[in-house]
């Protein structure tokens, strides 16, 4: 589907690119993956590929709508982009980044889930899971809603359920 003048082509010979409403390639299909951001975002998280060898290069970066990297940040792994942030791994630590190439939360966790639409994310630290709230959103700060106390990963995929379950914690965190 199109957003403005650009759409993501799901696949062409096993590679991904961006094509415009004019049916011209804005970014040729040279990427192993493209993570489409929320509406209104100009940049994309992409997985690099050595097209000649059809081999995935094991890092991701943020590119603009013409396919050029917006900065030198590289990530080893990427999870689903949601609510203004993408979980990314550098080395053995996870954090969250926005598509302007700024850290929302520096890499410091063993594992993370994507933010819910309420900017709440489950994170694993010191072997235990907890829940953080990303606030204020334009800084690298966050607040613990539930400190790391759970042995098993919480199910925060369903925004309605997670908002309902964590609403009292979120309300208390916002009052502080």
C-alpha positions in Angstrom: 0.0 0.0 0.0 1.1 3.6 -0.6 2.0 6.2 2.0 2.4 9.5 0.3 4.3 8.8 -2.9 6.1 5.7 -1.8 5.2 2.1 -1.1 7.1 -1.0 0.0 7.5 -3.7 -2.6 7.2 -6.9 -0.7 9.5 -9.0 -2.9 11.3 -9.0 -6.2 13.6 -11.9 -6.7 13.9 -12.3 -2.9 14.8 -8.6 -2.3 12.9 -5.6 -1.1 12.7 -2.0 -2.3 10.5 1.0 -2.4 8.5 2.0 -5.5 6.6 5.2 -6.1 3.1 5.9 -7.4 4.8 6.8 -10.6 5.9 3.1 -10.8 9.6 4.1 -10.6 12.0 2.6 -8.1 12.7 5.1 -5.3 15.0 2.5 -3.7 15.9 -0.5 -5.9 15.2 -3.9 -4.5 18.5 -4.5 -2.8 17.5 -5.0 0.9 16.9 -8.3 2.7 14.2 -6.7 4.8 12.4 -3.4 5.2 10.5 -2.6 8.3 7.7 -0.1 7.5 7.3 2.5 10.1 4.1 4.2 11.3 2.3 6.6 9.0 4.1 9.9 8.6 7.6 8.5 9.2 10.1 9.3 6.5 12.8 6.7 7.3 12.9 2.9 7.3 14.8 0.2 9.1 16.4 -2.1 6.6 18.4 -5.3 6.5 21.4 -5.2 4.1 22.1 -7.9 1.5 25.1 -8.8 -0.7 22.9 -9.0 -3.8 25.6 -10.7 -5.9 25.8 -13.6 -3.4 22.2 -13.3 -2.4 23.5 -13.4 1.2 22.0 -11.4 4.1 24.6 -9.1 5.7 24.1 -9.5 9.4 23.2 -5.9 10.3 20.4 -3.4 10.0 20.5 0.4 9.6 18.1 3.3 9.1 17.7 4.6 5.6 15.7 7.5 4.2 13.2 7.1 1.4 15.9 7.2 -1.2 17.8 4.3 0.4 20.7 6.2 1.9 21.7 5.6 5.5 20.8 8.6 7.7 23.7 7.9 10.2 26.3 5.4 11.1 24.2 3.4 13.5 24.1 -0.3 12.8 22.0 -3.0 14.6 22.5 -6.8 14.9 18.8 -7.5 15.2 15.5 -5.7 14.9 12.0 -6.4 16.2 8.7 -4.9 15.2 8.5 -1.1 15.0 5.6 0.2 16.9 4.5 3.4 18.8 7.5 5.4 17.6 10.2 3.0 18.6 11.8 -0.2 17.3 13.5 -2.7 19.6 17.1 -3.1 18.3 20.0 -5.2 19.5 23.7 -4.1 19.4 26.0 -6.9 20.5 24.2 -8.7 23.3 22.1 -5.8 24.6 18.7 -4.5 23.5 17.4 -1.0 23.4 14.9 1.1 21.5 15.6 3.5 18.7 13.4 6.0 16.7 13.6 6.4 13.0 15.4 9.7 13.3 18.4 7.6 14.5 18.1 8.6 18.1 18.1 6.3 21.1 14.8 6.2 23.0 16.4 3.8 25.5 20.1 2.9 25.3 20.9 -0.9 24.8 21.0 -2.3 28.3 18.5 -5.2 28.4 18.9 -8.9 27.7 15.7 -9.0 25.7 12.7 -6.7 24.9 9.3 -6.6 23.3 8.0 -3.9 21.0 6.2 -1.0 22.7 2.5 -1.2 23.0 0.6 1.8 21.6 0.8 3.2 25.1 4.6 3.2 24.9 4.9 0.4 27.4 7.4 -2.3 26.8 8.4 -5.6 28.5 12.1 -5.8 29.1 14.4 -8.5 30.6 17.2 -7.4 32.9 19.3 -9.6 35.2 17.3 -12.7 34.1 13.9 -11.2 35.1 11.2 -9.5 33.1 9.7 -6.1 34.0 7.8 -3.4 32.3 9.0 0.1 31.4 7.1 3.2 30.3 8.8 5.5 27.7 8.4 9.0 29.1 9.2 11.7 28.3 9.3 10.4 24.7 11.8 12.8 23.3 14.6 11.8 25.7 16.5 8.6 26.5 14.7 8.4 29.9 12.2 5.8 31.0 10.3 4.7 34.1 9.9 1.3 35.5 6.2 0.4 35.8 6.9 -3.1 37.1 10.5 -3.6 38.1 12.1 -6.9 36.9 10.4 -9.5 39.0 8.9 -12.1 36.6 10.7 -15.2 35.5 8.6 -15.7 32.4 8.0 -13.2 29.6 4.7 -11.3 29.9 2.3 -11.3 27.0 2.0 -7.7 26.0 1.2 -8.3 22.3 -2.5 -7.5 22.8 -2.6 -3.7 23.4 -6.1 -3.9 24.8 -5.1 -6.6 27.3 -1.8 -4.9 28.3 -3.4 -1.5 28.7 -6.1 -3.0 30.9 -3.7 -5.1 32.9 -1.1 -2.4 33.4 -3.4 0.6 33.6 -3.1 1.0 37.4 0.7 0.9 37.2 0.7 3.3 34.3 -1.6 5.7 36.1 0.6 5.6 39.2 3.8 6.1 37.2 2.3 9.2 35.5 1.4 10.7 38.8 4.9 10.6 40.1 
